[in-house]
Amino acid sequence: MSQKLGWLGAVALGVALSAVAQEKPADFATQVPLSVSGEGPWYRLELPLNVQLNARQTDLSDVRVFNAAGEPQAYALARESVQTSESRTQTDVKWFPLYSSADATERAPSVRVQSSANGTLVQVQPSTELEAGEEVLRGWLLDASGIKAPLQQLILDWTSERDGFQRFSIEASDDLQHWQSWGDGQVARLSFADERVEQHEVGLPGQSARYIRLLWSSPQTAPTLTSAQLESASSHSLPLPFVWSPPLAGSTVKAGEYTWQLPMGLNVERLQVELIQPNSLAPVTLSGRRDSSLPWQPISGGLLYRLTQNGQDVVQDQLQLPGQTVQQLKLTVDERGGGLGVEAPTVKFAVRATQLVFLARGAGPYTLALGSGTVRAANLPLSTLIPDYSAAKYAALGKATVDGGAVVTPVAPASVAAAAHTDWKKIGLWAVLLLSVLFLAVMAFSLLRKPAAKP
């Protein structure tokens, strides 16, 4: 009797194993060919945003990589830099005025500098003596020698007499002799509808420097600083860069209220609003939600503008978001500034880049597949996928790229039909398995109730 039950159990196990079929490329709605270069067997792929948007699961649980034989590859997803801890610090720094004569032709004033043994600035003076009344304030020199971490943001305050926009160039140096451009900066203080609107922060490129030089575009408008701070972050805390979406059209709900539907739930961190009309000024509030059944939640706000000054456009068209998952966005505009027009402006949104690392097994070419609402996550931690994992080893991985300029290839209808047929087959096999188990249970119950034969 025990042998018969063991044989029936083996049959049932075989049926169960055959029912759990391995995932195939045809199970996914989108397939993208990959090219690999560099030394394997691990390859790192930065997922283009237009490819990610073909996923059907917000957390990319339905992403897979297959080899030429259709075998799935082990993989990991990385949405943050190799080192993920972050420590940001705001530091008050000394600032020194940069003067030159009114008729000076040099872009940057020449100065004499006195510093301490550790490089801290003690005194900054013009290289030539200036007579009273002929000096012009060209800009400011900031002493960042006490900050060792990369600089992320500059925060300024200035005398209230100087309203309007303040534009300047930003340069960095370690020796006060050789200067590197860090782009342009802009701060603002505006009076609007009996309210005060101020912008004090300027983004920096995330590099280290001992000294920062700010040179005003129009020296006559250079304000007197009252405060200067630098925000720094440890180098190991830098996140992956942003990837931007194509322009997204929206809808007008009513005057001063616009909505946009994202292709899927995304962790949006930046929103760029197209400002077509010159001299647009709009205080705004941005709200978001996962779907239409949920209430709107405020997630950002600020002042958007496109103004013309001295023949140049001064533009602030981006909002910073906290990175929570949203699929619908709503912008509410204070129309006292003139609004943004009747038609909803187009927007672009930015998310953090996502990298996929896979272990190449079997022959290529390799294919990225995604687009399934039923499969479960199969990604591994990076430390499991790559033994003796380290930042140096991660940086040396081979690279994979999407072929054909990130052109996605939807699965043909016949393939989708085949996948659907396979799913019905699985259901049938599971039904056979359950009937077999039920048959075994009935059989065992009848044997146990049968009275023992008399000797």
C-alpha positions as CSV (number, residue, x, y, z in Angstrom):
1,M,0.0,0.0,0.0
2,S,2.8,2.4,0.9
3,Q,4.5,1.7,-2.4
4,K,1.3,2.5,-4.3
5,L,1.0,5.8,-2.4
6,G,4.6,6.7,-3.1
7,W,4.2,6.0,-6.8
8,L,1.1,8.2,-7.0
9,G,2.9,10.9,-5.0
10,A,5.8,10.8,-7.5
11,V,3.3,11.2,-10.4
12,A,1.6,14.1,-8.7
13,L,5.1,15.8,-8.1
14,G,5.9,15.3,-11.8
15,V,2.7,17.0,-12.8
16,A,3.4,19.9,-10.4
17,L,6.9,20.4,-11.8
18,S,5.7,20.4,-15.3
19,A,3.0,23.0,-14.4
20,V,5.7,25.5,-13.2
21,A,6.9,26.4,-16.6
22,Q,9.9,28.8,-16.9
23,E,9.3,32.3,-18.0
24,K,9.9,33.0,-21.7
25,P,10.4,36.2,-23.7
26,A,6.9,35.7,-25.2
27,D,5.4,36.2,-21.7
28,F,6.3,39.9,-21.9
29,A,4.6,42.6,-24.0
30,T,7.8,44.4,-25.0
31,Q,11.3,43.1,-26.0
32,V,14.4,45.3,-26.6
33,P,17.6,43.9,-28.1
34,L,20.8,44.7,-26.2
35,S,24.5,45.2,-27.2
36,V,27.3,44.4,-24.7
37,S,30.8,45.7,-24.6
38,G,33.7,45.4,-22.2
39,E,34.7,42.5,-19.9
40,G,31.9,40.3,-18.6
41,P,30.4,38.2,-17.3
42,W,28.5,41.1,-15.5
43,Y,27.0,43.9,-17.6
44,R,25.5,47.2,-16.5
45,L,22.6,48.7,-18.4
46,E,21.1,52.2,-17.7
47,L,17.5,51.8,-18.5
48,P,16.2,54.6,-20.8
49,L,13.1,56.2,-19.5
50,N,11.1,55.5,-22.7
51,V,11.9,51.8,-22.2
52,Q,10.9,51.8,-18.5
53,L,7.5,53.3,-19.4
54,N,6.7,50.0,-21.1
55,A,6.7,48.2,-17.7
56,R,3.4,47.4,-16.2
57,Q,4.6,47.3,-12.6
58,T,5.7,50.5,-10.9
59,D,8.7,48.9,-9.1
60,L,9.9,47.3,-12.4
61,S,9.2,43.8,-11.1
62,D,8.3,42.7,-14.6
63,V,11.8,43.4,-16.1
64,R,13.9,40.5,-17.3
65,V,16.9,39.7,-19.5
66,F,17.1,36.6,-21.7
67,N,19.9,35.1,-23.8
68,A,19.6,33.8,-27.3
69,A,18.1,30.5,-26.1
70,G,15.3,32.3,-24.2
71,E,16.9,31.6,-20.8
72,P,16.4,34.2,-18.1
73,Q,19.5,35.8,-16.6
74,A,20.2,36.6,-13.0
75,Y,20.0,40.4,-12.5
76,A,19.9,43.2,-9.9
77,L,18.3,46.7,-10.1
78,A,20.1,49.8,-8.8
79,R,18.2,53.0,-8.3
80,E,20.8,54.8,-6.2
81,S,24.5,55.3,-6.5
82,V,26.9,52.6,-5.4
83,Q,27.3,54.3,-2.0
84,T,23.9,55.4,-0.7
85,S,24.3,57.1,2.6
86,E,23.9,60.9,2.5
87,S,25.1,63.7,4.9
88,R,24.4,67.3,4.0
89,T,25.7,70.2,5.9
90,Q,25.2,74.0,5.7
91,T,28.2,76.1,6.6
92,D,28.4,79.9,7.1
93,V,31.4,81.1,5.1
94,K,33.4,84.4,5.1
95,W,32.9,86.7,2.1
96,F,35.1,89.5,0.8
97,P,34.2,92.2,-1.7
98,L,36.0,92.4,-5.0
99,Y,36.6,96.0,-6.1
100,S,38.1,97.5,-9.2
101,S,38.1,100.9,-10.9
102,A,35.1,102.0,-12.8
103,D,37.1,102.1,-16.1
104,A,38.8,98.7,-15.6
105,T,38.6,96.5,-18.7
106,E,39.4,93.2,-16.9
107,R,36.5,90.9,-16.4
108,A,37.7,89.9,-12.9
109,P,39.4,92.4,-10.6
110,S,43.0,91.8,-9.6
111,V,43.4,91.4,-5.9
112,R,46.1,90.9,-3.2
113,V,45.2,88.1,-0.7
114,Q,46.5,87.4,2.8
115,S,45.7,83.9,4.1
116,S,46.6,81.8,7.2
117,A,48.8,78.7,7.2
118,N,45.8,76.5,6.5
119,G,44.6,78.6,3.5
120,T,41.8,80.5,5.3
121,L,41.4,84.0,3.9
122,V,42.3,86.8,6.2
123,Q,42.2,89.8,3.9
124,V,41.4,90.6,0.3
125,Q,42.3,93.9,-1.3
126,P,42.6,95.4,-4.8
127,S,46.1,94.9,-6.3
128,T,46.4,98.6,-6.9
129,E,45.3,101.4,-4.7
130,L,41.9,102.9,-5.6
131,E,41.0,106.5,-4.9
132,A,37.9,107.1,-3.0
133,G,34.8,107.2,-5.2
134,E,36.3,105.4,-8.2
135,E,36.0,101.9,-6.8
136,V,33.2,99.7,-8.2
137,L,31.9,96.5,-6.5
138,R,32.4,93.7,-9.1
139,G,31.5,90.7,-7.0
140,W,32.4,88.6,-4.0
141,L,35.0,86.1,-3.0
142,L,33.8,83.2,-0.7
143,D,36.2,81.3,1.5
144,A,35.2,77.6,1.4
145,S,38.6,76.3,2.5
146,G,37.1,74.8,5.7
147,I,34.7,72.6,3.7
148,K,36.1,69.3,2.5
149,A,33.0,67.7,1.0
150,P,31.6,68.5,-2.5
151,L,29.6,71.7,-2.7
152,Q,25.9,71.2,-3.7
153,Q,24.2,74.6,-3.1
154,L,24.9,78.3,-2.5
155,I,22.6,80.3,-0.2
156,L,22.9,84.1,-0.2
157,D,21.2,87.0,1.5
158,W,21.7,90.7,0.7
159,T,20.5,94.1,1.7
160,S,16.8,94.6,1.2
161,E,17.4,97.8,-0.9
162,R,18.3,95.7,-3.9
163,D,15.1,94.2,-5.2
164,G,14.7,92.3,-8.5
165,F,16.9,89.7,-10.0
166,Q,20.6,89.3,-9.3
167,R,22.6,87.4,-11.9
168,F,26.2,86.5,-11.7
169,S,28.8,84.0,-12.9
170,I,30.2,81.3,-10.5
171,E,33.9,80.3,-10.6
172,A,35.9,77.9,-8.4
173,S,39.6,77.7,-7.5
174,D,41.9,75.9,-5.1
175,D,44.8,78.3,-5.4
176,L,43.3,81.7,-6.3
177,Q,45.2,81.7,-9.5
178,H,43.4,79.2,-11.8
179,W,39.7,79.5,-12.0
180,Q,37.1,77.0,-13.3
181,S,33.6,78.1,-14.5
182,W,30.7,76.6,-12.5
183,G,28.1,78.3,-14.7
184,D,25.8,81.1,-13.9
185,G,23.7,81.8,-10.8
186,Q,20.6,83.8,-10.1
187,V,18.8,85.0,-6.9
188,A,15.7,87.2,-6.7
189,R,13.7,89.3,-4.3
190,L,10.3,90.5,-5.7
191,S,7.2,92.2,-4.4
192,F,4.1,90.6,-5.7
193,A,0.5,91.4,-4.8
194,D,1.4,92.7,-1.3
195,E,3.6,89.7,-0.8
196,R,7.4,89.2,-0.8
197,V,8.8,86.4,-3.0
198,E,12.4,85.5,-2.5
199,Q,14.8,83.0,-4.1
200,H,18.1,82.6,-2.2
201,E,19.4,79.2,-3.3
202,V,21.7,78.5,-6.3
203,G,22.6,74.9,-7.3
204,L,26.3,74.0,-7.5
205,P,27.8,71.1,-9.6
206,G,28.7,68.8,-6.6
207,Q,32.5,69.4,-6.8
208,S,35.0,70.4,-4.2
209,A,36.8,73.8,-4.2
210,R,38.6,76.0,-1.6
211,Y,37.4,79.3,-3.0
212,I,34.3,80.5,-4.9
213,R,34.2,83.7,-6.9
214,L,30.9,85.5,-7.8
215,L,31.1,88.1,-10.5
216,W,28.0,90.2,-11.2
217,S,26.8,90.5,-14.8
218,S,26.0,94.2,-14.2
219,P,28.4,95.5,-11.5
220,Q,26.2,98.6,-11.0
221,T,23.5,96.3,-9.5
222,A,25.8,94.1,-7.4
223,P,24.2,94.0,-3.9
224,T,25.8,94.1,-0.5
225,L,25.8,90.6,0.9
226,T,24.6,90.0,4.5
227,S,25.0,86.2,4.6
228,A,26.6,83.5,2.6
229,Q,26.2,79.7,3.2
230,L,27.5,76.7,1.3
231,E,25.7,73.3,1.5
232,S,27.9,70.3,1.1
233,A,27.4,66.6,0.7
234,S,29.7,63.7,1.1
235,S,30.9,62.3,-2.2
236,H,29.5,58.9,-1.4
237,S,26.0,60.3,-1.1
238,L,25.6,61.6,-4.7
239,P,22.5,60.0,-6.3
240,L,22.2,58.8,-9.9
241,P,21.5,61.5,-12.4
242,F,18.1,62.5,-13.6
243,V,16.5,61.2,-16.8
244,W,13.9,63.5,-18.5
245,S,10.7,62.5,-20.2
246,P,9.5,63.8,-23.6
247,P,7.0,66.7,-23.5
248,L,3.7,65.7,-21.9
249,A,0.4,67.4,-22.9
250,G,-2.1,68.2,-20.2
251,S,-5.7,69.2,-19.7
252,T,-7.4,72.4,-18.4
253,V,-9.8,71.8,-15.5
254,K,-10.7,75.4,-15.1
255,A,-9.0,78.8,-15.2
256,G,-5.7,78.5,-13.5
257,E,-5.9,74.7,-12.9
258,Y,-4.2,72.1,-15.1
259,T,-3.7,68.3,-14.8
260,W,-1.4,65.7,-16.4
261,Q,-1.7,61.9,-16.6
262,L,1.7,60.1,-16.4
263,P,2.1,56.9,-18.3
264,M,2.5,54.9,-15.0
265,G,3.2,55.6,-11.4
266,L,6.7,57.1,-11.1
267,N,8.9,58.6,-8.4
268,V,9.1,62.1,-9.9
269,E,11.7,64.5,-8.5
270,R,11.6,67.4,-11.0
271,L,8.9,69.0,-13.1
272,Q,9.6,71.5,-15.9
273,V,6.7,73.6,-17.0
274,E,6.9,75.1,-20.5
275,L,6.5,78.9,-20.3
276,I,5.8,80.0,-23.9
277,Q,4.7,83.6,-23.3
278,P,7.4,86.2,-22.4
279,N,6.9,88.1,-19.1
280,S,5.0,85.3,-17.5
281,L,4.9,85.3,-13.6
282,A,3.0,82.6,-11.8
283,P,3.0,81.5,-8.1
284,V,1.9,77.9,-8.2
285,T,1.0,74.9,-6.1
286,L,1.6,71.4,-7.4
287,S,-0.5,68.4,-6.1
288,G,-0.2,64.7,-6.9
289,R,-1.9,61.4,-6.4
290,R,-1.6,57.7,-7.5
291,D,-5.1,57.5,-9.2
292,S,-8.4,59.3,-9.5
293,S,-9.9,57.5,-6.5
294,L,-7.5,59.2,-4.1
295,P,-7.6,62.9,-2.9
296,W,-5.0,65.3,-4.2
297,Q,-2.0,65.9,-1.9
298,P,0.1,69.1,-2.2
299,I,3.7,68.0,-3.0
300,S,5.5,71.2,-4.2
301,G,5.1,74.9,-5.0
302,G,7.0,78.0,-5.9
303,L,7.3,80.9,-8.4
304,L,7.5,80.2,-12.1
305,Y,8.6,83.0,-14.4
306,R,9.9,84.0,-17.8
307,L,10.9,87.7,-17.7
308,T,12.9,89.8,-20.1
309,Q,15.7,91.9,-18.5
310,N,18.3,93.8,-20.5
311,G,17.3,92.0,-23.7
312,Q,17.7,88.5,-22.1
313,D,15.2,86.0,-20.8
314,V,15.3,85.2,-17.1
315,V,13.6,81.8,-16.6
316,Q,12.6,79.8,-13.6
317,D,10.5,76.9,-15.0
318,Q,11.2,73.9,-12.7
319,L,9.7,72.6,-9.5
320,Q,11.4,70.2,-7.1
321,L,9.3,67.2,-5.9
322,P,9.9,64.8,-3.0
323,G,10.2,61.7,-5.2
324,Q,7.0,60.0,-4.0
325,T,5.1,57.8,-6.5
326,V,2.5,59.7,-8.5
327,Q,0.6,59.1,-11.7
328,Q,-1.5,62.3,-11.8
329,L,-0.3,65.9,-11.3
330,K,-2.3,69.1,-10.8
331,L,-0.9,72.6,-11.1
332,T,-2.9,75.4,-9.4
333,V,-1.9,78.9,-10.5
334,D,-2.4,82.2,-8.6
335,E,-3.9,84.1,-11.5
336,R,-3.0,87.5,-9.9
337,G,0.3,87.1,-11.8
338,G,-1.4,86.9,-15.1
339,G,-1.7,83.1,-15.3
340,L,-0.2,80.7,-17.8
341,G,-2.9,80.9,-20.5
342,V,-6.1,79.0,-21.4
343,E,-4.3,75.9,-22.7
344,A,-2.5,73.6,-20.3
345,P,1.3,74.0,-20.7
346,T,3.3,71.0,-21.7
347,V,5.6,69.6,-19.0
348,K,8.6,67.3,-18.7
349,F,9.2,65.2,-15.6
350,A,12.5,63.8,-14.3
351,V,13.1,60.6,-12.3
352,R,16.4,59.1,-11.1
353,A,18.1,56.9,-13.5
354,T,17.7,53.1,-12.9
355,Q,20.6,50.7,-13.7
356,L,20.2,47.0,-14.3
357,V,23.1,44.6,-13.8
358,F,22.9,41.1,-15.2
359,L,25.1,38.0,-15.2
360,A,25.5,36.8,-18.7
361,R,24.9,33.0,-19.0
362,G,24.7,31.3,-22.3
363,A,25.2,32.8,-25.7
364,G,24.0,36.2,-26.9
365,P,22.5,38.2,-28.2
366,Y,20.7,39.3,-25.1
367,T,17.2,40.8,-24.9
368,L,15.6,43.0,-22.3
369,A,11.9,42.1,-21.8
370,L,9.3,43.9,-19.8
371,G,5.5,44.4,-19.7
372,S,3.7,41.8,-17.6
373,G,1.2,42.4,-14.9
374,T,1.4,38.9,-13.4
375,V,5.1,38.0,-12.9
376,R,6.7,38.6,-9.6
377,A,10.0,40.3,-8.8
378,A,13.1,38.2,-9.5
379,N,15.9,40.7,-9.0
380,L,18.7,39.9,-6.5
381,P,20.7,42.3,-4.3
382,L,23.8,43.5,-6.0
383,S,25.9,42.0,-3.2
384,T,24.4,38.6,-4.0
385,L,24.7,38.9,-7.8
386,I,28.4,40.1,-7.6
387,P,30.5,38.2,-5.1
388,D,33.1,40.4,-3.3
389,Y,31.0,43.4,-4.4
390,S,32.7,46.8,-4.2
391,A,32.4,50.2,-5.7
392,A,35.6,49.6,-7.8
393,K,34.3,46.3,-9.1
394,Y,31.0,47.9,-10.0
395,A,32.7,50.7,-11.9
396,A,34.7,48.1,-13.9
397,L,31.7,46.1,-15.1
398,G,31.0,45.6,-18.8
399,K,28.4,47.8,-20.4
400,A,25.1,47.0,-22.1
401,T,23.2,49.4,-24.3
402,V,19.8,49.4,-26.0
403,D,20.1,48.7,-29.7
404,G,18.5,51.0,-32.3
405,G,18.4,54.2,-30.3
406,A,16.1,52.7,-27.6
407,V,13.5,51.5,-30.1
408,V,11.2,49.1,-28.3
409,T,9.8,46.1,-30.1
410,P,6.3,45.0,-29.0
411,V,5.6,41.3,-29.1
412,A,3.6,40.3,-32.2
413,P,-0.1,39.4,-31.6
414,A,0.6,35.7,-32.4
415,S,3.2,35.6,-29.7
416,V,0.9,37.1,-27.2
417,A,-1.8,34.6,-28.2
418,A,0.8,31.8,-27.7
419,A,1.6,33.1,-24.2
420,A,-2.1,33.2,-23.4
421,H,-2.4,29.6,-24.6
422,T,0.5,28.6,-22.4
423,D,-1.2,30.2,-19.4
424,W,-4.4,28.1,-20.0
425,K,-2.3,25.0,-20.3
426,K,-0.7,25.8,-16.9
427,I,-4.2,26.2,-15.4
428,G,-5.2,22.8,-16.8
429,L,-2.1,21.1,-15.4
430,W,-2.8,22.6,-12.0
431,A,-6.3,21.3,-12.2
432,V,-5.0,17.8,-13.0
433,L,-2.6,18.0,-10.0
434,L,-5.4,19.0,-7.6
435,L,-7.7,16.2,-8.8
436,S,-4.8,13.7,-8.4
437,V,-4.2,14.9,-4.8
438,L,-8.0,14.7,-4.1
439,F,-8.0,11.2,-5.5
440,L,-5.1,10.1,-3.3
441,A,-6.8,11.6,-0.2
442,V,-10.1,9.7,-1.0
443,M,-8.2,6.5,-1.7
444,A,-6.2,6.7,1.6
445,F,-9.3,7.5,3.6
446,S,-11.2,4.4,2.2
447,L,-8.2,2.2,2.9
448,L,-8.0,3.4,6.5
449,R,-11.7,2.7,7.1
450,K,-11.6,-0.7,5.6
451,P,-11.7,-3.3,8.4
452,A,-8.6,-5.5,8.7
453,A,-9.0,-9.0,7.2
454,K,-9.6,-11.8,9.8
455,P,-6.8,-14.4,10.0
